[in-house]
Amino acid sequence: MTDDTGESAEVGILPQAGEWPISTTGWTNDDCNAAEGLTPATSILFADVEETSFMTTYFDPSGQVGNTTLCSYDGDDAYTCSEFVNGFSYTDVDATISMTGVGTVTMMSEDSAAGRADFVLECTGAGCGQVAAGTNSGSFPCGSTFNWTAQAN
């Protein structure tokens, strides 16, 4: 691949297309107590793999989590992904959570990757105080970082 000047452009490791099981997960900087309250993703789909980008979609046992994001090459086999958006409502409390953030994917090989996403959770509804009591910060908005590793089948 060449850049606009005709020079050879740096290209990183690209993932094999397909759905990969996520093998490890963990939460850091967890003001939201996400480790106790959120179901972690169990797989990631890599699709539309091109020379410097790919699409990612996360899944948990109930199906797709949030939107599909575009990840673009950032150097050193790292890719920065577009904004991730997810939301859910509680059934026992008048509260709706919106979760937004940006992530990175680092490719170790074409079949091995690690990632992280820094999220901000916000709440709307009369029950937000009750839900916030279960967070480490005791209030919304709060932040958390989701970390994962995955290996292609």
N, C-alpha and C positions, 0 to 999 in steps of 0.2 A: 504494500500500500504506500502511496506517496501523499504528501501534504500539498498545500496550495503553491509552495515554492518548487515543487518537483523533487524535494528531498524525501528520503525514505522515512515514513512516520512510524513511531513506536506502536507496536500492537501487543496487547497483553494476552494471557492465556484465556481462552474462551471455554465455557461449559458445554458439555454434551447436552443437546436438547433432550428434554424429558422430565418426568416427575421424579425427584430424588427424595428418599426418606431423610428427615432431619434426625440426626443421631444424638446430639446433645443440645441442651438449652439451659439458659440461666438468665436471671435478671440482676442488673447492677444499677446503682444510683436510683434505687427503687422507692421513691417518695410515695408512690401510689399503692404499695403493697401488692403489686401485680403478681408476685410469686404465689400469693395466697388466693388472689381473686380472678386471675385470667388463665384461660386454657392456652398453653403454648402451641404454636404451629407444629404439625407433625410431618409435613412435607413441603417442598418447594418445587414449582414447575419452572423450568428454564425453557423459553420459547423464542422464536424469531431471532435466533442467534446470527448476528452479522459481524463484520470485521471489528467494530469497536463498541458494540452494544448488544443487549439482549433484554427480554422481558421476563419479569418474575411474578409469580402468583403463589400465595401461601394458602395452605389448607390445614384445618384441624379435623378432628373426628366428625364434626357436623357439616363440613364442606368448605367452600372458599371463604377465606378471611380477608376482608377489605378488597381494595381494588388491585388491578394489575399495574405494575410499575415498570418504567423504562430505566435500565441501568446502563450508564455510559462510562467508557474507559477514562480513568483518572490518573493512571501511571502505576508502576510497580505492581501490576496484576490486580489492582483495586478498581472497583467500579462504584460510582455514586449513583444512587437510585432516586427517581422522582418521588414526590410526596405520596406517602401511604396514608389512606384514610379508611377508618373502620368505625362502626358505631353499634351500640346495642342498648336495649331497654331492659330494665328490671321488671319482673312480673309481680313482685310483692311490694314494690315501692314506686312512687311516682318519680322516676329518675331515668334520664337517658344520657348515656356516656358517648362522647365523640372522642376518638383517638386519632391523632395525626402525628406524622413524623417522617423523617428521612432516614434512609439506611445506606449501608455500604456492603458490598460483597467482595471478598478477597478470594481469588482463585489460587489454590495450591497446585492443582493440576486440572486437566480437562474433566476429571471425575471426582474432584474433592474441593470443597469450598467452605468458607467461614463467613459469617455475617453478623452485623449488629444494626439495630435501629433505635434511635432516640425518639421517644414518644412523649407527647403532652396529652393528658386526659383532661377533658372538661365535662361539666355536668349541667344539665338543665332539668328543671322540675322541682316540685315541692319537697321531694325526699332526698335532695342532694346532701343536706346536712347529715342525715342518717347514713348515707353511703360514704360520705367523707370521713365519718368517725372510724371507718374500717381501714383508712389509709394511714401510712406512717406520718404524713404531714398533717392529717386531720382536716384538710381543706382541698378545694379544687380552684384553679388547675393544679395538677401535680405532674411530675415527670418520672419516667422509668426508661431503662435501656434493656432491650431484648437481645441476647447473644445466642448464636446457634452455629452448629457445624453440620454439614451434610455430605453424603457420599452417593454417587450414582450407583444404581444397581448393576 
